[in-house]
């Protein structure tokens, strides 16, 4: 990797590609700055939600008693 100090992974690459797509769409369709910012916030929220790990609760724990 050329810039190994950045430590970018595949998920970061997907986030960067999504941001670039939103930038291109903003320029092509002449969106306002607010529309661009709202779309970027939505992408970041989706990115963070995708990284959340599910709780591993033992739902049937009461049956073992």
N, C-alpha and C positions, 0 to 999 in steps of 0.2 A: 504494500500500500504506500502511496506516495506521501501522504500526510498522516502518519501513524499516530501523531499526538492528538488528533481529533477523536479517535476511537468511535467512528461511525459504524453502525451495524445495519442490517437489512431493513429493520423497522424505521430507522432514521432516514434511510434512502427513500422509503415509501413516503414518509412525511415530506421530504424535500421535493419529491416528484409531484405530490399533491399540491404543494404550495406553488410550484412552477405552473402547474395546470391552471390553478385559480388566477395566477398573474396573467397568463395568456388569455384566459377567458375575459378577464377584466379589460384587457387592452383591445380585444377583438370586438366585444359587445359594448364597449364604452360604459362600463359600470361606474358608479360613483365610488368614492373612497369608502363610504359607509358600507356599501354592499360587499366590497372587497374585504373589509375588516370583519364583517359578520361571517362571511364564508370562511375566513381564516380561523376565526374563533371556533366555528363549528368543526373544522378539520382537527384542530388541536384537542377539542373535547372528545371527539371520536377516537383520536389517537390515544389519549390518556385512558379512555374507557376500555379500549382494546387491550391495554397493558395490565388492567386490573386482574388479579388472580381471584378465582372463586373461593369462597370459604369452604373448607373441607370439614363440614360438620357431619357428625355421625347421626343421621336422622333416625335410625332404628336403634339407638343406644338404649332406649327404654325397654326394648324387648329382651335385651341381654340380662336384665336384672332378675 
